[in-house]
Amino acid sequence: MALRINTNIESINAQRNLTTSTSALNKSLEKLSSGL
C-alpha cells in the first residue's frame, strides 16, 4: 500500500515537472518564432 502511494506521488511530481518543462519550451519557441 505504501509503495503504491509513493509511486502515485512520484507520478504526480513527474507530471508536474513535465508540464513546467513544456511551458518553458513553448515560451522559448514563441520567442524564437517572433524573432526576439
C-alpha positions, 0 to 999 in steps of 0.5 A, spaced: 500 500 500 505 504 501 509 503 495 503 504 491 502 511 494 509 513 493 509 511 486 502 515 485 506 521 488 512 520 484 507 520 478 504 526 480 511 530 481 513 527 474 507 530 471 508 536 474 515 537 472 513 535 465 508 540 464 513 546 467 518 543 462 513 544 456 511 551 458 518 553 458 519 550 451 513 553 448 515 560 451 522 559 448 519 557 441 514 563 441 520 567 442 524 564 437 518 564 432 517 572 433 524 573 432 526 576 439 
